[in-house]
Structures are given as C-alpha cells and as structure tokens.
C-alpha cells in the first residue's frame, strides 16, 4: 500500500511546475502588479509566450484569433485566464512523456482536454461566469494516473480501465494501492500551491456532494467526465437520452440542446488544443 504523502512528495521532485508559473500566479494575485509586470514575466520565457498566444488565439478563447502580444492577451482574456493558460500548458508539458510505454498518450490527452473544455462550458451555462480554473481542473483531473504509470512499473492498468463507457468502477485502484488516482492528483496540485478551488474540484470530481465551497464546480466536473467517457470510444454521443437520465445531468438540468452544443464544441476543438498543450 502506498503512503499518499510520501508518494506525492517523491513525485513532486520529478513533476514540479516551472518557477515562472509560480511567479506568475503570485503576480496575478498581487493587486499592485501592472499589465506590464505580468507581460514582462511571461515574455521572459519565449516558449511559454508562444504557447500562451497559441491557446489564447484558439477557438477556446478567441473567435477572431487576433491576439498578437501578451498585452493583448491580458486585455482581451484577463490576467486570471492568462495565468490559467500558462499553468495548463506548462503542466501538460511536465507530463508529456509520462506513461508513454504503457498507454497511448494522445488518447489520454484527448480525453483530458475534452473534460477541460466540457467542464468550462458546462460551468458557463450553469453560472453565466467564465472560469478558466475549470479548464485547468479538467485538464489535470487525472494526472495521478500518469504518475502511477510512471512511478510504479509493476502496477498493470490500461487507459480503458479509467476512461470510456466500459471503465472499471471508480476508485478500483484503491484496493491495490491504498490511494486513488484523484487523491494523488489533488495532493500534487496542493503541493504546487495552486488555488483551493482547483484542489477541491479535482479532489471531489466524483463526489461533488462532499464539497462545501465549490459544489457547482464539482458537479460540472463530474458531468464533464461522464460526457467525455461517453464519447471517448466513438468520438460522438450515441444517446442523449441516456445521458439526460443520469443523476448528475438531472441535477444540473442540462437539456438536449445544451448537451449538443457543448459536445459539438468539444469535438471541434479537442485535437487542436491537444497539439498546443503538448508543445
């Protein structure tokens, strides 16, 4: 059985966010920081600048695709969204090769990006607010799985065991490991000193009823995972009626038209977003 704290401590030595992301997060939360301060920090890393501008110009954030500078990105999508983009692309690169000898990573990232897009869109439908943290949470909701694949070569598990309609029972890994993939994921985000919202949503992605501070965000994440599972194998939804009958969908009161809209967006954007976040 794994000791969660010890396992994540060791994992964190290998999978650590770049200092620039931590500095950016600090600046964004500093009321005295200016647009120029934030832009100058991002420009310090040309590769990060490139990824940020590519994602800011994607269909996920910009309809016109005319963001050409970091200052433009800040003015058009905001400092919080900029920070979320930097965090998402940087975190994805940290895990770029993790688990590559055991699973098809493109499939893993397509599922994770689908969750990210769906979570962001569902939350917008339900709250009327744009929240880039939902995209980050969706993207990183299952990084604990990649950590296990990379750090425990003896543990045999397939991607199909955790995603898709035929996945095993949630938390099946607990019997063998003593911890769950979501526990590892949320604990690693906590070690990165990320926002409480992100940690809570990842921790309670299957149990929104346990979240005291962010129940709606957790509900949206659970729904996003279910929908992504539903479309994983066939790249489409085969039964909207089946989806609408699920408890979480009834709780969120998502109708067929809303489901169709967010699923179409996910299917349209996922491949291009995967290419951007993988660098």
C-alpha positions as CSV (number, residue, x, y, z in Angstrom):
1,X,0.0,0.0,0.0
2,X,1.2,3.5,-0.8
3,X,1.6,6.3,1.7
4,X,0.0,9.2,-0.1
5,X,2.2,11.9,1.4
6,X,5.4,10.1,0.7
7,X,4.4,9.0,-2.8
8,X,3.4,12.6,-3.8
9,X,6.5,14.1,-2.2
10,X,8.7,11.9,-4.3
11,X,6.6,12.5,-7.4
12,X,6.8,16.3,-6.8
13,X,10.6,16.1,-7.2
14,X,10.1,14.9,-10.7
15,X,6.9,16.8,-11.7
16,X,7.4,20.4,-10.5
17,X,5.8,23.5,-12.0
18,X,8.3,25.9,-13.6
19,X,9.2,28.8,-11.3
20,X,7.8,31.2,-13.9
21,X,4.3,29.7,-13.3
22,X,4.6,30.2,-9.6
23,X,5.8,33.8,-10.1
24,X,3.0,34.5,-12.5
25,X,0.4,33.1,-10.1
26,X,1.9,35.4,-7.4
27,X,1.8,38.4,-9.7
28,X,-1.7,37.8,-10.8
29,X,-2.9,37.8,-7.2
30,X,-1.0,41.0,-6.4
31,X,-3.3,44.0,-6.7
32,X,-0.3,46.2,-7.2
33,X,1.1,44.3,-10.2
34,X,0.6,46.0,-13.6
35,X,-0.2,44.6,-17.0
36,X,3.4,45.4,-18.0
37,X,4.8,43.5,-15.0
38,X,2.8,40.4,-15.9
39,X,3.6,40.7,-19.7
40,X,7.3,41.1,-18.9
41,X,7.4,38.0,-16.8
42,X,5.7,35.9,-19.5
43,X,8.0,37.3,-22.2
44,X,11.0,36.1,-20.2
45,X,10.1,32.6,-21.4
46,X,9.7,32.6,-25.2
47,X,8.4,29.0,-25.3
48,X,5.7,29.9,-22.8
49,X,4.9,33.1,-24.7
50,X,4.3,31.0,-27.8
51,X,2.1,28.5,-26.1
52,X,0.1,31.2,-24.4
53,X,-0.5,33.1,-27.6
54,X,-1.4,30.0,-29.5
55,X,-4.0,28.9,-26.9
56,X,-5.3,32.5,-26.5
57,X,-6.0,32.6,-30.2
58,X,-7.7,29.2,-30.3
59,X,-11.4,28.8,-30.5
60,X,-11.4,28.2,-26.8
61,X,-10.7,31.8,-26.0
62,X,-10.8,34.0,-29.2
63,X,-13.3,33.9,-32.1
64,X,-11.2,36.2,-34.2
65,X,-7.7,34.9,-33.4
66,X,-6.1,38.4,-33.4
67,X,-4.2,38.3,-30.2
68,X,-0.6,39.1,-31.1
69,X,1.1,40.1,-27.9
70,X,0.9,39.2,-24.2
71,X,-0.5,42.6,-23.5
72,X,-3.3,41.9,-26.0
73,X,-4.0,38.6,-24.3
74,X,-4.2,40.2,-20.9
75,X,-6.6,42.9,-22.1
76,X,-8.8,40.5,-24.1
77,X,-9.0,37.5,-21.8
78,X,-7.8,38.8,-18.5
79,X,-4.9,38.1,-16.1
80,X,-6.6,35.1,-14.5
81,X,-7.2,33.4,-17.8
82,X,-3.7,34.2,-18.9
83,X,-2.4,32.5,-15.7
84,X,-4.7,29.5,-16.3
85,X,-3.4,29.1,-19.8
86,X,0.3,29.3,-18.7
87,X,-0.5,26.8,-15.9
88,X,-2.3,24.4,-18.2
89,X,0.3,24.3,-21.0
90,X,3.2,24.1,-18.5
91,X,1.7,21.3,-16.5
92,X,0.9,19.3,-19.7
93,X,4.5,19.6,-20.8
94,X,5.7,18.3,-17.4
95,X,3.8,15.1,-18.0
96,X,4.4,15.0,-21.8
97,X,6.2,11.6,-21.8
98,X,4.8,10.1,-18.6
99,X,3.3,6.7,-19.1
100,X,4.2,6.6,-22.8
101,X,5.4,3.0,-22.5
102,X,2.0,1.8,-21.2
103,X,-0.7,3.8,-22.9
104,X,-1.4,5.9,-26.0
105,X,-0.8,9.3,-24.6
106,X,-2.7,11.1,-27.4
107,X,-5.8,9.3,-26.3
108,X,-5.2,10.2,-22.7
109,X,-4.7,13.9,-23.5
110,X,-7.7,14.0,-25.9
111,X,-9.9,12.7,-23.1
112,X,-8.4,15.2,-20.6
113,X,-8.8,18.1,-23.0
114,X,-12.4,17.0,-23.7
115,X,-13.1,17.1,-19.9
116,X,-11.4,20.5,-19.7
117,X,-13.5,22.0,-22.5
118,X,-16.7,20.4,-21.3
119,X,-16.2,21.5,-17.7
120,X,-15.5,25.1,-18.7
121,X,-18.6,25.2,-21.0
122,X,-21.0,23.5,-18.6
123,X,-19.9,25.8,-15.8
124,X,-20.6,28.8,-18.0
125,X,-24.0,27.5,-18.9
126,X,-24.9,27.0,-15.3
127,X,-23.3,30.1,-13.7
128,X,-23.0,32.6,-16.5
129,X,-19.4,33.1,-15.5
130,X,-16.3,32.2,-17.4
131,X,-13.9,30.3,-15.2
132,X,-10.6,29.2,-16.6
133,X,-9.9,27.2,-13.5
134,X,-12.4,24.7,-14.7
135,X,-10.3,24.2,-17.8
136,X,-7.2,23.6,-15.8
137,X,-9.0,21.3,-13.4
138,X,-10.4,19.2,-16.3
139,X,-7.0,19.0,-17.9
140,X,-5.3,17.8,-14.7
141,X,-8.1,15.9,-13.1
142,X,-6.4,12.5,-13.6
143,X,-2.7,13.3,-13.7
144,X,-2.4,10.9,-10.7
145,X,-2.9,8.1,-13.2
146,X,0.1,9.2,-15.2
147,X,2.2,9.4,-12.0
148,X,1.3,5.9,-11.1
149,X,2.1,4.6,-14.6
150,X,5.5,6.2,-14.5
151,X,6.5,5.5,-10.9
152,X,5.0,2.0,-10.4
153,X,6.2,-0.2,-13.3
154,X,4.8,-3.3,-11.6
155,X,1.2,-1.9,-11.5
156,X,-0.7,-3.0,-14.5
157,X,-3.6,-0.8,-15.6
158,X,-5.0,0.2,-19.0
159,X,-6.4,3.6,-20.2
160,X,-9.6,1.8,-20.9
161,X,-9.9,0.9,-17.2
162,X,-10.4,4.5,-16.3
163,X,-11.9,6.3,-19.3
164,X,-14.7,5.3,-21.7
165,X,-18.1,3.8,-21.1
166,X,-16.6,0.5,-20.1
167,X,-14.3,1.8,-17.5
168,X,-13.9,-0.1,-14.2
169,X,-15.7,1.1,-11.0
170,X,-14.4,4.5,-9.9
171,X,-11.7,4.0,-7.2
172,X,-10.9,0.4,-8.2
173,X,-7.2,1.2,-7.8
174,X,-7.7,1.8,-4.0
175,X,-7.8,-1.9,-3.3
176,X,-4.3,-2.4,-4.8
177,X,-2.7,1.0,-4.0
178,X,-4.4,2.2,-0.8
179,X,-5.0,5.6,-2.6
180,X,-7.0,6.7,-5.6
181,X,-5.8,8.5,-8.7
182,X,-7.8,11.5,-7.8
183,X,-6.3,11.7,-4.4
184,X,-2.8,11.7,-5.9
185,X,-3.9,14.3,-8.5
186,X,-5.3,16.7,-5.9
187,X,-2.4,16.2,-3.5
188,X,0.1,17.1,-6.2
189,X,-1.9,20.2,-7.1
190,X,-1.8,21.1,-3.4
191,X,2.0,20.7,-3.4
192,X,2.2,23.1,-6.3
193,X,0.4,25.7,-4.1
194,X,-2.4,26.0,-6.6
195,X,-5.8,27.6,-5.8
196,X,-8.1,25.9,-3.3
197,X,-10.8,25.8,-5.9
198,X,-8.6,23.7,-8.3
199,X,-7.6,21.3,-5.5
200,X,-11.2,20.9,-4.3
201,X,-12.6,20.3,-7.7
202,X,-10.0,17.6,-8.5
203,X,-10.4,16.0,-5.1
204,X,-14.2,15.8,-5.3
205,X,-14.6,15.2,-9.1
206,X,-16.7,12.1,-8.4
207,X,-18.2,13.3,-5.1
208,X,-19.5,16.9,-5.5
209,X,-21.7,16.4,-2.5
210,X,-18.6,16.4,-0.3
211,X,-17.5,19.8,-1.5
212,X,-18.5,22.6,0.9
213,X,-17.0,25.5,-1.0
214,X,-17.3,24.6,-4.7
215,X,-20.2,22.1,-5.2
216,X,-21.3,23.5,-8.5
217,X,-17.8,23.4,-10.0
218,X,-17.5,19.8,-8.8
219,X,-20.9,18.9,-10.3
220,X,-19.8,20.4,-13.6
221,X,-16.6,18.4,-13.5
222,X,-18.3,15.1,-12.8
223,X,-20.7,15.8,-15.7
224,X,-17.8,16.6,-18.0
225,X,-16.0,13.4,-17.1
226,X,-19.1,11.4,-17.8
227,X,-19.7,13.0,-21.2
228,X,-16.1,12.6,-22.1
229,X,-16.3,8.9,-21.2
230,X,-19.4,8.6,-23.3
231,X,-17.7,10.0,-26.4
232,X,-14.2,8.5,-25.9
233,X,-14.7,5.3,-27.9
234,X,-16.9,6.6,-30.7
235,X,-15.9,10.3,-30.9
236,X,-19.6,11.1,-30.7
237,X,-22.6,10.7,-28.4
238,X,-24.8,7.8,-29.3
239,X,-27.6,8.5,-26.9
240,X,-28.5,11.9,-25.5
241,X,-31.5,10.4,-23.8
242,X,-29.2,8.0,-21.8
243,X,-27.0,11.0,-20.7
244,X,-30.0,13.0,-19.6
245,X,-31.3,10.2,-17.4
246,X,-28.1,10.3,-15.4
247,X,-28.5,11.8,-11.9
248,X,-25.8,14.4,-12.3
249,X,-27.4,15.6,-15.6
250,X,-30.8,15.9,-13.9
251,X,-29.2,17.8,-11.1
252,X,-27.6,20.3,-13.5
253,X,-30.8,20.4,-15.6
254,X,-28.9,20.2,-18.9
255,X,-31.3,19.7,-21.8
256,X,-30.6,18.0,-25.1
257,X,-29.8,21.3,-26.9
258,X,-27.3,22.4,-24.3
259,X,-25.6,19.0,-24.4
260,X,-25.4,19.0,-28.1
261,X,-23.8,22.5,-28.1
262,X,-21.1,21.7,-25.6
263,X,-20.4,18.3,-27.1
264,X,-20.0,19.8,-30.6
265,X,-17.6,22.4,-29.2
266,X,-15.5,19.7,-27.5
267,X,-15.4,17.5,-30.6
268,X,-14.5,20.6,-32.8
269,X,-11.7,22.0,-30.5
270,X,-10.1,19.0,-28.8
271,X,-7.5,18.0,-31.4
272,X,-6.2,21.5,-32.0
273,X,-6.0,22.1,-28.2
274,X,-4.1,18.9,-27.6
275,X,-1.5,19.9,-30.2
276,X,-1.0,23.3,-28.4
277,X,-0.7,22.0,-24.9
278,X,1.8,19.2,-26.0
279,X,4.1,21.9,-27.4
